[in-house]
Amino acid sequence: MNPPDEKTRELLRLIPQVNELAEAVHESDEGSGLPRRVVVDTTRQLLDSLRASILWGGDGSVSVPTPEDLDAGTLARKVLSSARAAMQPNLKKVINATGVVLHTNFGRAPLPSDALDAVVETAGGYCNLEYRLAEGERATRQEHLERLVCMLTGAGAAMAVNNNAAAVLLVLAAIARGREVIVSRGQLIEIGDSFRLPDIMSQSGARLVEVGTTNRTSLSDYSNAIGPETALMMKIHPSNFRIVGYTGDVPLEDLVALGSQHFVPVVEDLGSGSLVDLEPLGMSGEHTAADSIARGADLVTFSGDKLLGGPQAGIIAGSSEYVEAVRGHPLARALRIGKMTIAALEATLRLYLDPEKAWSRIPALRMLSEPAESVRSRANRLKRLLGRAEVPGLEYAVTPDVSCAGGGSLPTSEIPTYCLGLRHEALSASALEARLRGGDPPVLARVKDDRLLLDLRTVMDTEISSLAEAIGASIT
């Protein structure tokens, strides 16, 4: 770089010292409530950026600040704005108007109010996380959940870890490390965030044995693969895809019978982990953990934050012999869940003891089962609120569409729903989507046929007024 000319040196001289500007901002009425370290860090970033722009702006790659840009008042306002933004929480509540009930990017299942109350009650102070009150002695944190999971699934024992990928990893490491695991080639899944079953198998120390073909696997394929190094046979939930057409799979009970003949346990990874029958809703392809246990699976693993509707967790349930082997593995401590997750999961599981409570009080189940006409009423309510607001240039109409479960659950099931479709005379659907996404609160929706569709299936009653205000604010 060439030495700076006189104009550049003059601009550089106008840049104040970091401490000088930071102190002025921090001592002002507007900045007095901001932490000093945030003000100093924000000031340093701003001044470093300005200095770089002055030095490198001459090549046309960035714009060169003017003396007005370097005015003390202007710089103080910029620091204040950036410092306030830095103090805002990065993780924030959004309004999910996409119609995807278990949206992985949005945190999957919203928690029931019972679970939220339990977290506040137990996490705000001390609790008996690993203490048995009746005996006055140390206990295991799994006791708070095990009896409930066993009651709901028919399992002999159960435990929970931090997610279902961890549950699968732990089971494989505890039971099959250094030995073979037989899996159908059509079940070697890859799901979001690069979760690939062969990689998990490798990390656990187990050796994968693929059987069958992509679309068809027979019982003889499994039988022919069993040998002295076989630790277990594994049946994997296909998660977010389905193979249709000329296909063939081995029923779980047949796999269990084969395993019994050869003293080889069978593990089923259910993935989504429903505890209720969804067939009456017309949603096929999922069976419950209780079904798997009843059909003889030695272990089942499933998620806590998908169809179960609770917090992120991975649940392992089944034979006492195998659960105890898993519980005793060193990885169990590394993958264990904390008190807030236990409180939320216990409260959610308790709702399943009364099925009517589960359907009405667990948000994920309520959204999946809500009649389309009820969703339509909510869409009409939003339409009326927008009508009163008289948002200029905005056209809107209630329209039928379909929602989905999401989260790798029920990938072929389409759930009839109603949306409010938005068009604006001066904004494209994509531009309108971006404005809503950048609002407060952020609103997430979907673009279809050059309209922005707000799917009211995943918008709660308490969010309708906020949603209407967000739409108005995004345009006016």
C-alpha positions in Angstrom: 0.0 0.0 0.0 1.3 3.5 -0.9 1.9 6.0 2.0 -1.4 7.9 2.8 -1.8 11.3 1.2 -2.6 14.5 3.1 -6.4 14.1 2.8 -6.2 10.6 4.1 -4.0 11.6 7.1 -6.5 14.4 7.9 -9.4 12.0 8.0 -7.4 9.6 10.2 -6.6 12.5 12.6 -10.4 13.1 13.0 -10.9 9.5 14.4 -11.0 9.8 18.2 -9.3 7.5 20.7 -11.3 4.4 21.6 -11.3 5.2 25.4 -12.2 8.9 24.7 -15.3 8.0 22.6 -16.3 5.0 24.8 -16.1 7.1 28.0 -18.2 9.9 26.5 -20.9 7.4 25.4 -20.9 5.5 28.7 -21.2 8.6 30.8 -24.1 10.0 28.7 -27.7 9.6 29.9 -28.4 7.2 27.0 -25.4 5.0 27.6 -25.2 4.9 31.4 -27.2 1.6 31.6 -24.9 -0.2 29.1 -22.0 -2.4 30.4 -18.7 -0.5 29.9 -17.1 -3.5 28.2 -19.8 -3.6 25.6 -19.4 0.1 24.9 -15.7 -0.2 24.6 -15.8 -3.3 22.4 -18.4 -1.7 20.1 -16.4 1.5 19.9 -13.2 -0.3 19.0 -15.0 -2.2 16.2 -16.5 1.0 14.8 -13.3 2.9 14.8 -11.3 0.0 13.4 -13.8 -0.2 10.5 -13.7 3.5 9.8 -9.9 3.5 9.8 -9.8 0.6 7.4 -12.3 2.3 5.1 -10.2 5.5 5.0 -7.0 3.5 4.3 -8.5 1.2 1.7 -11.3 3.2 0.3 -9.2 4.9 -2.3 -9.1 1.7 -4.4 -12.9 1.8 -4.8 -13.6 -1.3 -2.8 -15.3 0.5 0.0 -16.6 4.1 0.4 -14.4 6.6 2.1 -16.0 8.3 5.2 -16.5 12.0 5.1 -15.6 14.5 7.9 -19.3 14.6 8.7 -19.2 10.8 9.2 -16.5 11.3 11.8 -18.4 13.9 13.8 -18.3 13.1 17.5 -22.1 13.1 17.8 -22.5 10.9 14.8 -20.0 8.4 16.1 -21.6 8.4 19.6 -25.0 7.6 18.1 -23.6 4.8 16.1 -21.8 3.3 19.1 -25.1 3.6 21.2 -27.1 1.9 18.5 -24.6 -1.0 18.1 -24.1 -1.4 21.8 -27.9 -1.6 22.4 -28.2 -4.2 19.6 -25.4 -6.2 21.2 -27.3 -6.4 24.4 -30.4 -7.9 22.7 -30.7 -11.7 23.1 -29.6 -13.6 20.1 -32.0 -16.5 20.8 -35.5 -15.0 20.6 -39.1 -16.1 20.2 -40.4 -16.1 16.6 -43.9 -16.6 15.2 -44.0 -19.7 13.1 -46.4 -19.2 10.3 -44.8 -21.8 8.0 -47.2 -24.6 8.9 -44.3 -26.9 9.8 -45.3 -28.1 13.2 -41.9 -29.6 14.3 -39.6 -27.2 12.5 -36.1 -28.2 13.5 -34.7 -24.7 12.7 -37.3 -23.2 15.1 -36.7 -25.5 18.0 -39.1 -28.3 17.1 -41.9 -28.9 19.6 -43.2 -25.9 21.7 -43.3 -27.0 25.3 -46.6 -27.5 27.2 -47.4 -25.0 29.9 -47.1 -27.8 32.4 -43.4 -28.3 31.3 -42.7 -24.6 31.5 -44.1 -24.4 35.0 -42.0 -27.4 36.0 -38.8 -25.8 34.7 -39.5 -22.6 36.6 -40.3 -24.5 39.8 -37.3 -26.7 39.9 -34.6 -24.7 38.1 -35.0 -21.4 40.0 -33.5 -22.9 43.1 -32.2 -26.3 44.4 -34.0 -29.6 43.6 -33.6 -33.3 44.4 -31.9 -34.0 41.0 -29.8 -36.8 42.4 -31.1 -37.2 45.9 -33.7 -39.6 47.3 -35.7 -37.6 49.8 -37.4 -40.5 51.5 -34.2 -42.3 52.4 -32.0 -39.2 52.6 -29.3 -40.6 50.3 -27.8 -40.1 46.9 -29.8 -41.4 43.9 -29.7 -41.2 40.1 -31.3 -38.5 38.0 -32.9 -41.1 35.8 -35.3 -42.1 38.5 -37.4 -39.0 37.8 -38.2 -40.3 34.3 -37.8 -44.1 34.3 -41.1 -45.2 35.9 -43.1 -42.9 33.6 -41.4 -44.1 30.5 -41.9 -47.7 31.5 -45.6 -47.2 32.3 -46.2 -45.5 28.9 -44.2 -48.0 26.8 -44.3 -51.3 28.7 -40.5 -51.3 28.9 -38.7 -53.0 31.8 -36.2 -50.1 32.2 -35.5 -46.7 30.6 -33.2 -43.7 30.6 -32.8 -40.4 28.8 -29.8 -38.6 27.2 -29.5 -35.3 25.4 -30.9 -36.3 22.0 -31.8 -39.3 19.9 -28.5 -39.3 18.1 -26.8 -39.6 21.5 -29.1 -42.4 22.4 -28.2 -44.4 19.2 -24.5 -43.7 19.8 -24.6 -44.8 23.4 -26.5 -48.0 22.6 -24.0 -49.0 19.9 -21.0 -48.1 22.1 -22.3 -50.0 25.1 -23.5 -53.2 23.3 -21.7 -53.4 20.0 -18.3 -51.8 20.3 -15.7 -53.9 18.4 -18.4 -56.2 17.0 -20.9 -56.2 14.1 -24.3 -54.5 13.7 -26.6 -55.7 10.9 -28.7 -53.0 9.2 -30.7 -53.0 6.1 -29.1 -51.0 3.3 -32.3 -49.1 2.7 -32.2 -47.8 6.3 -28.7 -46.2 6.3 -30.2 -42.7 6.8 -28.8 -39.2 6.6 -30.8 -36.5 8.2 -30.3 -32.8 9.0 -27.0 -31.3 10.2 -25.0 -34.2 8.5 -26.2 -36.9 10.9 -25.3 -40.1 9.0 -25.8 -43.5 10.5 -22.6 -45.1 9.1 -20.6 -42.2 10.8 -22.4 -42.7 14.1 -21.7 -46.5 13.8 -18.0 -45.8 13.2 -17.8 -43.4 16.2 -19.3 -46.0 18.5 -16.6 -48.5 17.6 -19.2 -50.9 16.1 -18.7 -52.4 12.6 -21.6 -51.9 10.2 -22.8 -54.9 8.1 -25.2 -53.9 5.3 -27.8 -56.4 4.1 -30.3 -56.4 1.3 -30.7 -53.7 -1.4 -31.8 -50.1 -1.3 -35.4 -51.0 -1.8 -35.8 -54.6 -0.7 -34.4 -56.6 2.3 -35.6 -60.1 3.3 -35.3 -62.1 6.5 -32.8 -64.4 4.8 -30.5 -61.4 4.2 -30.3 -60.9 8.0 -30.1 -64.6 8.7 -27.2 -65.1 6.3 -25.3 -62.2 7.8 -25.4 -63.4 11.4 -22.1 -64.7 12.7 -20.0 -65.1 15.8 -19.1 -61.3 15.7 -22.8 -60.2 15.5 -23.7 -57.9 18.5 -27.1 -56.9 17.4 -29.6 -56.3 14.6 -30.9 -52.7 14.1 -34.0 -51.4 12.5 -33.9 -47.7 11.7 -36.8 -45.3 11.2 -36.6 -43.8 7.7 -37.1 -40.3 9.2 -37.6 -37.7 6.5 -37.9 -39.9 3.4 -39.9 -42.9 2.1 -39.1 -45.5 -0.5 -42.2 -46.5 -2.4 -43.0 -48.8 -5.3 -41.3 -52.2 -5.5 -40.1 -52.4 -1.9 -39.8 -55.0 0.8 -38.9 -54.8 4.5 -38.8 -57.3 7.4 -41.4 -56.8 10.1 -40.0 -56.1 13.5 -41.6 -59.3 15.0 -39.9 -61.5 12.4 -36.6 -59.8 13.1 -37.1 -60.4 16.8 -37.9 -64.1 16.2 -34.7 -64.5 14.2 -32.7 -62.7 16.9 -34.1 -65.0 19.6 -33.0 -68.1 17.6 -29.4 -66.8 17.5 -29.4 -64.9 20.9 -28.9 -61.6 19.0 -30.8 -58.6 20.5 -32.8 -56.3 18.2 -32.7 -52.5 18.6 -35.3 -50.2 16.9 -34.5 -46.6 16.4 -37.9 -45.0 16.2 -36.6 -41.5 15.6 -39.8 -39.4 16.1 -41.0 -41.4 19.0 -44.8 -41.0 19.1 -46.5 -42.2 22.3 -50.0 -42.0 20.8 -51.6 -43.7 17.8 -51.7 -41.2 14.9 -53.6 -43.4 12.5 -57.0 -42.0 13.4 -55.7 -38.7 12.1 -54.9 -40.3 8.8 -51.2 -40.1 9.5 -49.6 -43.4 8.6 -46.0 -44.6 8.9 -45.5 -44.1 12.6 -46.0 -46.7 15.3 -45.6 -46.1 19.0 -42.7 -47.0 21.3 -45.2 -49.3 23.2 -45.9 -51.1 19.9 -42.2 -51.8 19.4 -41.8 -53.1 22.9 -44.9 -55.3 22.6 -43.6 -56.7 19.4 -40.4 -57.8 21.1 -37.7 -55.1 20.5 -35.0 -55.4 23.1 -34.4 -51.7 23.0 -36.0 -48.7 21.4 -34.7 -45.2 21.0 -36.7 -42.1 20.2 -36.7 -38.3 20.5 -38.3 -36.2 23.2 -38.9 -33.0 21.1 -40.6 -34.4 18.0 -44.0 -36.2 18.1 -43.7 -36.7 21.8 -43.9 -32.9 22.1 -41.4 -32.3 24.9 -37.9 -30.9 25.3 -34.8 -32.1 23.3 -33.9 -35.5 24.7 -33.2 -39.1 23.5 -35.0 -41.8 25.3 -33.8 -45.4 25.6 -36.3 -48.0 26.7 -36.6 -51.8 26.7 -35.1 -54.8 28.5 -33.6 -54.2 31.9 -30.5 -56.2 31.0 -29.6 -54.0 28.0 -30.7 -50.7 29.6 -28.4 -51.4 32.5 -25.5 -52.1 30.2 -26.1 -48.8 28.5 -26.5 -47.0 31.8 -23.2 -48.2 33.0 -21.2 -47.1 30.0 -18.8 -44.1 30.5 -20.5 -42.2 27.7 -23.7 -42.1 29.7 -22.4 -39.4 32.0 -21.1 -37.3 29.1 -24.5 -37.5 27.3 -26.7 -37.1 30.3 -29.5 -34.5 30.5 -29.7 -31.6 33.0 -32.4 -30.7 35.6 -34.3 -28.3 33.3 -34.7 -31.0 30.6 -35.7 -33.6 33.2 -38.3 -31.3 34.7 -39.8 -30.5 31.3 -39.7 -34.1 30.1 -41.3 -35.5 33.3 -44.1 -32.9 33.1 -44.7 -33.8 29.4 -44.7 -37.5 30.1 -47.2 -37.1 32.9 -49.7 -35.6 30.5 -49.7 -38.9 28.6 -51.1 -40.7 31.6 -54.4 -39.1 30.6 -54.6 -39.2 26.8 -57.3 -36.5 26.7 -54.9 -34.1 28.5 -52.1 -35.1 26.1 -54.1 -34.2 23.0 -55.4 -30.9 24.5 -52.3 -29.6 26.4 -49.3 -30.7 24.4 -49.0 -28.0 21.6 -47.5 -30.3 19.0 -50.3 -32.9 19.3 -52.9 -30.1 19.4 -51.5 -28.6 16.2 -51.3 -31.9 14.4 -54.9 -32.8 15.3 -56.7 -29.5 15.0 -59.5 -29.6 12.5 -58.9 -27.5 9.4 -62.1 -25.5 10.0 -60.7 -24.4 13.4 -57.5 -23.2 11.7 -59.7 -21.3 9.2 -61.4 -19.4 12.0 -58.1 -18.2 13.2 -57.1 -17.1 9.7 -60.4 -15.2 9.4 -59.7 -13.5 12.7 -56.3 -12.4 11.4 -57.9 -11.1 8.2 -60.4 -9.0 10.3 -57.6 -7.5 12.3 -55.7 -6.5 9.1 -58.9 -5.0 7.8 -59.2 -2.8 10.8 -55.6 -1.7 10.5 -56.1 -0.6 6.9 -52.5 -1.5 5.8 -51.9 0.5 2.6 -51.3 -1.5 -0.6 -51.9 -4.9 1.1 -54.2 -7.5 -0.4 -55.1 -10.6 1.6 -57.3 -13.6 1.3 -57.9 -16.8 3.3 -56.9 -19.8 1.2 -56.7 -23.6 1.7 -53.4 -25.3 1.7 -51.5 -28.1 3.5 -49.3 -28.2 6.6 -46.7 -30.9 7.5 -45.4 -32.4 10.7 -41.7 -31.7 10.0 -38.7 -32.7 12.1 -38.3 -35.9 10.1 -41.8 -37.1 11.1 -44.6 -38.2 8.8 -42.9 -37.1 5.6 -45.7 -38.2 3.3 -48.6 -36.9 5.4 -50.2 -33.7 4.3 -52.4 -31.9 6.8 -55.3 -29.8 5.4 -55.0 -26.2 6.7 -55.9 -22.6 5.9 -53.5 -19.7 5.3 -53.8 -16.0 4.9 -52.2 -15.2 1.6 -50.6 -11.7 1.3 -49.8 -9.6 -1.7 -48.5 -6.0 -1.8 -48.7 -3.6 -4.7 -45.1 -2.4 -4.3 -43.4 -5.4 -2.7 -42.7 -8.9 -4.0 -43.6 -11.9 -1.9 -39.9 -12.5 -1.2 -39.4 -8.9 -0.1 -42.4 -9.1 2.2 -41.1 -12.3 3.6 -37.7 -10.7 4.4 -39.4 -7.7 6.1 -41.5 -9.9 8.3 -38.5 -12.1 9.1 -36.6 -9.0 10.2 -39.3 -7.6 12.4 -40.0 -7.7 16.1 -41.2 -10.3 16.7 -39.7 -12.1 13.7 -42.4 -13.8 11.6 -41.5 -16.9 9.5 -43.8 -17.8 6.6 -43.6 -19.4 3.2 -43.7 -18.0 -0.4 -45.9 -19.8 -2.9 -47.2 -18.6 -6.3 -45.8 -15.1 -5.7 -47.8 -14.8 -2.5 -46.7 -14.9 1.1 -48.7 -17.6 2.9 -49.2 -17.4 6.7 -50.2 -20.9 7.8 -52.3 -20.4 10.9 -52.0 -24.1 12.0 -48.7 -23.2 13.7 -49.8 -19.8 14.9 -51.2 -19.8 18.4 -54.3 -18.0 19.5 -52.3 -15.7 21.7 -50.1 -14.7 18.8 -52.8 -13.4 16.4 -52.7 -9.8 17.5 -48.9 -9.7 17.5 -48.9 -11.2 14.0 -51.3 -8.6 12.7 -49.2 -5.8 14.2 -46.0 -7.3 12.8 -47.6 -7.3 9.3 -48.6 -3.7 9.6 -45.2 -2.6 10.9 -43.4 -4.4 8.1 -45.1 -2.3 5.5 -45.9 1.1 7.0 
